[in-house]
């Protein structure tokens, strides 16, 4: 072997676990080549290997160095081929390499392979220290090794097929009583799985255990014919399986071993032995197969057997299955649903779902049926899930568990928005219910943006409301747990809570609408968000994306008009319409307050002079005047280029008592509802100023899509108001105080709503 320079190993820094191997050894004609992590390739002979391994163990893999003492004892890194290489190369190894590699041989048991033993013996003769280290090989085998050999020989004897014992077992099947014939057949299966050389047989199939057995007689032989007759006898005489035989956890294959006999014989032989008119027996086998879990290798065979038995059982199978559902464990019910869905047995699946929906069925059983069905066929599960959510959690614990499970299941279905009002109503009435629901969600799932299509389908308002509820959790105010890089750790419920908050914010941003951006801004400034800086950045990017989505090229004649008249506007959503309405209210204020302002029209006077006795008109008159001025500004002047605007006051007229004004424009999409701004008008004397914004504007109108609101207050309080004709406001308050209070109330809502106060005092008072 040609001489080689010693390897120099590169230092490593900032290396992570998934960055690939530190070195790869390649076999070349004259030894090995080491491809190191720094990209170099260097020759490496056997004498260099210990240094290479020591260098590898010293480097930092991830956050912590891999230490040699952490490795298990024994030949972890060196299989038999490596040991043979070391032994053959021993005469050429330098002393320090022999010292490093001596433990590789001395800690191994006495070699059994002839070539390895010869090479090791040559190395021992060449190295007295190695011979001394392996001196224990020359001693007689220790007692434990002798006992181990004896056990292995005994096990090999037990694993050896015995023709005579097999013949006696076949005879025992025919002579066995019906209640013992299954045990006799299991003995046959045990003999068939013995081998002629005593090696341990590998189990490849359970239902197909006879044909797959290593000692199964060849087809056409006399022994094979005897085995077929024994199988038919078992099928004929084994007691019929019934509902009382099914355990809570289901049926095991060795409880009904005659099914392996049914697989071994032909279908014609089976049906000739057990007539199709024997409904009880066919029903029992179908029930056993329905409540049995098969291995992946047996699945096709299992399904074929069930379909054959169920076809002969007919309606009796439904009766038998219904009789044992009450005692099946949730695990078995889940497996039963999966099995029936795979085989598309709709009748039986409907039976199980109807049983689970009964009020007397346990909540855990209901969840065991509906949760897997939701994952397998959401459309089939949706009606029952919506029924449970609509009914709400009753007083019983089972009903509460059922309701929580139904909400969790709906979270993965697009039908969740239809049931969300019922969810909100239930959690509004019971804070503990929302906590229990959230705990269950965080326990079972690590949230990701794709975890719950149903949550993603919620509106921006509902997502913002859900985020606000989530932020009430105390755990969310604590910092997210940090973990050392490269260390395996379990994900906790607190981390899932942080992930869920981030997912909800991201789902809002994914809407890419102005409403989503507004909600993100409100949540960021509310003081309750756990990551306000990130929410602000998300709101900005969402607003940009929404503007990009809604932007459309304007016709040339519209561009020319916009260039010549800066008062013109282009709108694409209700938020932009709300901005235009607020600008229009500024014009209304100008009309009320200017010289010879129209505010005087909102006052009753006892004489023509402005200094005579005066008192305000009613709220309906205030609303009428505002509506008229808005019509002139919005509809008459047509300041909105791309939409036809309508201003109306529904329910107006003598005795109607309605003070709301509706301003509507067509939505960008023909199928969508129109863009709407609702203005609720109140006088400053109204006793419900602290509640009207919520109860009469937000709750009544702003739950509709594409709708925004303005709470408009007319301020009349001044010294010209004659308190003897009509009582003045009590206590007296200023225009600024009213406006500040109403803006605070508006900020509490997640819907687009603003507050404005118009100065309706006589122009002479306003100018002083």
N, C-alpha and C positions, 0 to 999 in steps of 0.2 A: 504494500500500500504506500503510495507516495507521501512524502512529508507535507504537512500542512501547517499554516500559521495558526496560532491560537485565536479563538474567536474573541472579539471585543463586543460587548453587549451595550446597546444604546440606552440612555436614560429616558424615562417616560414622565410626562407631566399632564395633568388634566385629562387623564384617560378614564373612559367610562366602560361599564361592563359590556355594552352592546357594540363596542368599536371593533370587534373582530379579534382573531387570535393574535397572541404575542409573537409566535413563531410557528412556521410550518416546515416540517422536515420532508424532503423529497429524496427518494432513492435514486441514485445515479450509479453508473457502472463501477466507480471506484469508491463507493461509500455513500455518504449522505450530504445533501446541501440544505442549509438552514436559511429559509426566507424570513428575515426579521421584520418587525413591525415598522421600522424606519424606511422600508423599501429596498434594503440591500439584500443580496444573496451571497452567502459565504459557505465555503466547504466546512464540513463538520464530520470528524471521525468519532469512533466510539469513545475515545478519551475525552472528547469535548462535551459529551452528553450530560454528565453530572453538573458541570458548570452551567450549561444551558438551562437545566432544570432548576438549579439553585437561583439563577437570575430570574427565572419566571416566577418562582415562589416569592421572591423579594419585592416584585413590582406591585403597585397599587392597582387593584382591580375594583373600580368603582370608588366607594367611600372608604373601604378598609383593605389593608393588605391581606393577601391570602397566606396564611402561615402553615408551615409544614406540619406542625403539631396538631393542626385542626383536621388533618387528613386521617381517615381510618387506617388501622394497621393492616398489613398484608400487601399483596401485589396489586395495588390500586391502579398504577400506571403501566405495569409491565405484564402483558399476557405471556403465554408459553413461547410464542415465536420470538419475543424480545429476549426472554431468558436464554433460549438456544443461541441467539446471536451473541449475547454477552459471554456465554460459556465458550463458544468457538473462538471468540476474539480475545480470550483471556491472556494468552501468551504475549500478545502485542500491547496490552494495556500498560500505561505507566503506573508507578506505585500509587500515586495519589488517586488515580482513577479506580484502581483495584480496591483501595480502601473505601471509596464512595459506593462502589457497586457490590461489595462483599455481602452487605445485608440483603441485597435483592435475592441472593441465592440461599443464604443461611436461614432466612425466615420462611422459606418455602418447604412444603412437605417433600418427602423422598420422591424423586421423579419416577414416574411409571413408564413413560414413553421410552423406548429403547434408544433412539437417537439422542434424546435429551440426556438420558442417564449416562451414555458413553461420553458425551461432551463435558458434562459436569464432572464426571470422574476424572477426565483428563485435566480439567482445571484444578481439581483438588490435589492431584499428584504434583502439579506445577507450583502450587501455592500452599505452603505448610499452614499459613494462617487461615486460609479458606478451609483446609482439611480439618483444622481444629474447630473452626466455627460450625462446621457441619458434622462434627463427630457424633452427634446424637442420631444421625442416620444409621450408624453401624450398630447401635444398640437394638435389642429386641423391641418389637412394637409395644407401645404402652397398653395398659389394660383398656383404656377408653377406646383405643383404635381397634383392639380385638373385638370389643363389644359392638362397636359400630359395624365391623365387617360381618359379625354374626347376624345383626339385625338386617343388614342388606341382603344376606343370603336367605334369611327367613322370609323377607318380603318378596324376594324373587320367586321363592317356592310357592308362596300364596298367590302370586300373580300368574302362575303357570296354568294353562288350560288343562283340565283333566277330563278325558273322553268318558271315562266310566261314571264320574260324578255327574256329568252332563246328561248321560242316559238315564240315570236314576231321577234327576230333576224333571226330565220330560215325563216320565211315568208318574211322578208325584202330581203334576198338573192335572192329569186325567182322573186321578183318584181323590183329588182334594174336594172338600165340601165347598158350596158356593161362597160361604163367608171366609174361606181360606184360599180361594183360587187366585186372588190377586197377589197374595204373598208368595204363592208358588210360582207365579209368572215373574215376579221380581227376582226370584232366585235364578230363573232361567236367564234373565237379563244380566245378572251378575256373572254367570258362567261365560256368557257370550263375550263379555268385555275383558276376559282373561286372555293372555297372549301365550303363544307356544314357546317363546324364549324367556318368559318371565318379566319382560320389560313392562313398564307402566303404560297402559293404553290411554290415548288422548280422547276425551269426550268431544265429539263433533256435533252430535244431535241428540235430543232427548226423545222427541216423538218418533224420530227415525232411528231409534237406538238399535233395533234388531238388525236391519240391513247394514248399518254402519259399523256394527261390532266387528272387532278383528277376528273373532273365531266363529263368525256366522257360517254355517255350512254352505258350500257352493250350490247354486241353483241346479236342480236336476238330480241331486244326490238323494239317497234314501234318508239321510239325516235331515236334509232340508225339507223333505216331505213330512217327516215326523214333526218338525218345528211348525210347519203350516197347520197341521192338525191340532197341535197344542194351542196355537194362536186362535183358531176358530172355536175351540172348546172354551177358552177364556172369554171370548166375546159372547158366547151363547149362555154361559152359566154365571158370569159375574153379576152380583146384585145390581139392579138399576140405580143409578145415581139420582138423588132427589134434593130438594131445597134444604132439607135438614142436614144434609151431608156437607153443605158449603160452609166453610169457616168464615169468620169475620174478615180475615185477610184474603179470602178467595180459595182457590183450589190449586193444589200442587200436582204436577204431572204424575208423581208416584202414588197419589191418592187414587187415580184412575189409570193404572198402568195398561189396561186393556186397549187404550188408544194407541199404544205402540204396536200392539198386535193388529189393530185395524189398518195401520200404515203398512205393515209387512205383507198382508194378504191383498188380493185384488178386490176392486169394488164389487165385482160380481159375486165373489166368494163371501164377502162381508154381508151383502144384502140377501144372499141365499141362506146364510146362517141366522141373521136377525132380520125378519121380514119388515118391510116398511110400514106395516100395520101395527107394529109394536111401538106405538107413539111414546109410551112411558120411557122406554130404554133410549130411543133417539133423543127425546127431550132432555134426559139426564146428561147425555154426552154433550149436547149443545150447550147446556147450562155450565157444565164443567169447563168447556173450552172458552166460554164467554168470561168466566171469572178466573182464568188462568193467564199468567204472564209468560210469554214465550221468548226464547232467545232470538237474536237477529237471524241466526242460521235456520231456525225453525219457523220463522214468521210465515213464509209462503205455504208451508205444509200445514201449519196451524189454521190459517185462514181457509184453506181448501177443505179441511176436515169440518170446520164449523159450518161452512155454507152447505155441505152435504147433510150434516146432522140437522141443521135448522130447517132445511127444506122438508125433511121427513117429519120433523116435530110439529110444524105448522103453528097455529095459534096457541097450542099448549105451552110453547116456550115463553110467550108473553106472560101467561099466568104463573109459570114457575119462577120467572125472573122477578116479577112484582112481589112474590111472596118472600124473597130473601133480601130485597133492597134495604129494608129497615135495619138490618144488622151488619151490613157491609161497612168496613172502615172507609174513611174519606179517601185514603190512598187507592183502595180497590175501585171505588166509584170513579175516580179520575181515570184509572186505567181502562175501566169499562167504557167510558165515553170515548176515549181515544180509539179503542178497538172497534166500536160500532161506527164511528165516523170513518175509519179507514175502510171498513167493509161496506159503507153506505147502507146500513140496515136502518132506514129512516123510521120504520115502525117501532123498533125497539128503542131507538134514540128518543123518539117522541114520548114513549112510555116513561123512560127514566127522567126526562125533563119535567113531565107533568107530575111525577111523584115528588121531585125536588121542590116544585112550586107550591105544594100543599102546605098550609100553615103549620101542620103538625110535624113536618120534616125538620130535622135539626139544621141550624144555620150553617154548621160546618159541612154537612152533607150537601146543602144547597150550593155552597161555594165550591165544593169538590166537583160538582157537576157543571156549573155555569162558567167557572173560570177557564177550564180547558176548552169548553165549547166556544167561548169567546175567542180564544186564540185560533181555533180550528175553523170556525164558521161564525164570524161576527154577526152576519145578517140573521142567522137562526137564533142567536142568543139575544139580539137587541130588544125584541118586544118584552121578554121577561125581565130584562135588566131595567128597562124604562118603567115597567109596571111597579117594580120594587122601589125604585127611586121616587116615583110619583106618590106611592102610598106613604112614604116617609118612615122613619124609625119609630116604631111603637114602643110601648113600655117594656116589653120583654127583651132580655139580653139577646136571645136568638134573632129577633127582628132587627135589633141594632147591628149585630154582626152581619146579618144578611144585607142590610142597607149599605154598610161600609164596603162590603165585598162588591156589591153592584156598582157603586161609584168607581171603585178601583178598576173594575172591568170596563166600564164605559169610557174611562180615560184613554183606552186604546182604540176606541171606535169613533168614527166621524159623527155618530149620532149624539154625542155628549152635549152639544149646544142646545138641543131640543129639551134636554132634561136639566140643564144648568139652573134655570129659575127655581126648580124644586130643590136642588142642592143648596142654593143660597138661602132659600126660605128655611130649610132645616137647620143649617149652621147658624143662621141669624138668631134662631130661637134657642140654640143650645151651644154655648161656647165649648163645652167639653166634647161635643160631638166632632167639631172641626179638629180639635186636638187629637182625638182618637183616630180620626181618619188620616190625619197627617202622619201620626206615628206609624200607622200601618203601611202607608206609602213609603216612608223612609226606611222601614225595616226590610221591605221586600225588593226594592228597586233602587239602583243607582241612576239618578236622573240624567238624561241626555236630551238634546233637542229632538231626537227621533223616538224617544221612549214612548210618548203618548200622543198619537195623532188626534185624539179627541181634545186634549188640552190645546194643541196647536190650532184647532178649528174654532176655539172660542173667540169672541170679539175682543177688540182692544179694551173696551170697558171692563169686560169680565176678567181679562188677564190682569189688568191694573188692580182691580178689586182683590183678586186672589193674591197678588204680590203684596198688597197692603196688609192683608190678613196674615200672610206669612211673616211679615216684618214684626209682628207683635210677639213672636217667639223670643224668649230671653236668650236662647242659644245662638241666635243669629247676631246678637250684639257682641258676642265673643269672637276673637280672631279665629280664622280658619286654622286648624292644626297643621303644623309643618312637619315634614318627615325628611330624614336624611336620604340623599340620593343613593340609589342602588340597594336600599334596604326594603325587604318585603314587609308589608304591613296590611292590616285589615281596614277596610273602609268603614268608618263609623257613621252613626245616624246624624251626628253633628255635621260631618263633612257632606253627607247627602243633603242636609238642609241648606247648606251654602250652595251646593250644586243646583238644587231646585230653584233657589232665588235667582241664580244666574241664568238658568234655563228659561224661566218665565220672562225675564227681561229680554233675553235673546229672541224668544218667540214673539214678543211685542215688536221688536225691531224688525223681525222677518216680515211683518205685515207691510212694512214700507209705506205707511200712510201718514198723513199729517196728524191724525188722531193718535196714532202710536207715538209719534214724536212728542206731542203735547203731554201724553200720559207719562212718558219717561222724564220729561222736564219736571212735571208736578211731583213725581215720586222722588226725584233727586233733591228738590228743595224742601220736601216735607219734613226732613229731619229723621225720618224713620228708616230710610233705605240703608242697607248695610254696606253699600259701595257707591256713594253718591257721585264721586268723580268719574267712575266708569259709566254710570248711568247718563251723566251729562255728555260724555263723548259718544255714547251710543245714541242719544237723542239727536245730536248734531248729524251723525252719519245717516240716521233714519230720515231726518228731514231732507237731507240732500238727495237720498235715494227716492223719497216720495215725490219731491219736486221733479226729479228726472223722469220718473214714471209718468207723471201727469202732464208733463210739458208736451205740447203739440204745436207744430208750426202754425202761425197765424196767417190768414190771407193778407195779401199786399195792401188791400184797402183798409183793413184793420190797423196795420202797422202805420199807415199814413195818418189815420185818425189819432192814434196814440201819440204820435210825434207832435201833432199840432195842438192836442188838448190833454194836459197832464191830469185832469180830473177824471178821465176815463179809466175804467178798470176791466181786467179779465179775470174771471173766477173759474175754479175747477172743483171746489169742495165747499162744505158748509163753513169751515173755518175762515176761508177767504170771503165768503158771503157775510159772515159775522163782522169781519174787519170793515167791509163796505158799509154795513148798517151803522157801525159805531161812528164812521166818518159822517154818515148822513145825520146822525143825532147831533153831531157838532154843528151842522148847518141848521138843524131845528133850534138849537140853543141860540145861534146867531139871530134867527128870525124872532125868537121870543124876547131877546135882550136888546136889540139894536134900537136906534131912535124910532120913536113911534112903534115900539116892539109889540108883537102880537100877544105877549103875556097878559095884557089887559083884558083880552077876550076870555080869559079863564077866571075872571072875577065878576061877581054880582055887585051892582052898585045901586044905592038908593036914589042917586041923582047923577047928573051928567059929569059933574066935576070929579076929578080923580081923588080929591082930598075928602070927599064925602064918605059916608059909611059904606064899607066894602066887606065882602066875605067870599071865599073860594067857591068855584063851581064843584060839581061832583066828579068822581074818578072817571065815569063814562065820558063826560065832556072833555076831560084831559086826554083820554085815549083817542077820542074822535079827532081832536086837533092835531095830535102827534101823527096819527095815521094819514090825515090829509096832507100834512107837510112832507111826510115820507113819500107819499104817492107823487107829489110834485117833483121831489128830488130824484127818486129812484126810477119810477115808471115813466114820468113825464119827460125828464131830461135824458133818459136812457144812458146813464153813465156806465152801465155794464154792457160791454160790446157783444160778448159771445153768448148771452143768455137773455131770455125774455123774463122780466121780473113782475110778479104780482104781489100787491099789498092789499090785505083784506083784514077785516075784523069779524070773525065768525060769531054768530049769535047776537049781532048788534040789533038795536031797535028798542022801542019802549018796553021797559020792564025786563029786558034780557039779563042785565047785570053782568055781562061779560066785558072784561077790560083787556083781553089779550089781543095782540096784533100779529098776524102771520105774514111773513115775507118769504115768497117761494121763487125758486128758479129751477129750470130743468137740469137734471143730473147729466154728467158727461156720457154715461151709458144709457141707452134708451130703456133698458129693462129695469134700471134702478129707480128707487123712490126719489122724488124731487129734493133738492137742497132746500132746507127750511130754517128760518130764524124766527123764533117765537119771542115776542116782547110782552112781558107781563107788567101792566101799568098800575101804580099805586100812588095815592096821595100821602104826604108826610104825616097826616093825622091817623093813618090806618093802624089799628091796634095789633095787626098781625105781621108787622114788618120783620120781626125776628124769625118767623116761620114760613112766610109766604114764598120766599125764594125756593125753599126745599119742597114744600108741600104742593104749591100751586104751579110751579114752573118745572122744577127738575123731575119730580115724581110723576107729574101729569103728562109732560111732553117730551122730555129729553132722554127717555129710554128708547125712543124710536131711532132707527138708523138715519144718518145724514141730517140730524137736527141739532141746532145750537140755540142758545137762549140769551136774552137780555132782561135783567130785572131793572125796570125803569121807575124811579121815584120822582114825583113832582114836589119841589120844595116851595111851600107857600107861606111859611111862618114869618110874619113881620108885624110891625106896630099898626099898620093900616087895617089889619084884620079886626073886625068888630066882634068881640067875644060875646056881646049880648044877642046878636043875631044867630051866631053859630060858634060853638065852643072852640077855642084855639087848642093847639097841640099841648099836651101836658105829659111829661115836663117839657119845657122849651128845649129845643136842640138846634144845632147848626147844620148847615148843608154839608160841611166837611165831616162832621161826626157821623151823619147818616151814610155818606159815601164810603167812609172808612169801614164802618160796620158791615155794610152789604158786600164790600169787596172781600172782607174776611170770610163771610159766609159762602161766597162763590168759590173761594179757593179751597174749601173743604170737599168739593165734589170733583170727581174724576171726569165729568162730562164737560163739553165746551159751554161755559156759561160765564157771563160778565155782568157787572152791576154799574149803573149810571144814574146820577141825580141831575135833573134839569131844574134850573132856577126859574121858577114861575112867579116870582114876586113881581109886582108892577114895575115897569121900567124906571119910574122915578126912584123907587127904593133901591133897585139894583145899581143905579149910577152913583148913589151916595156912599 
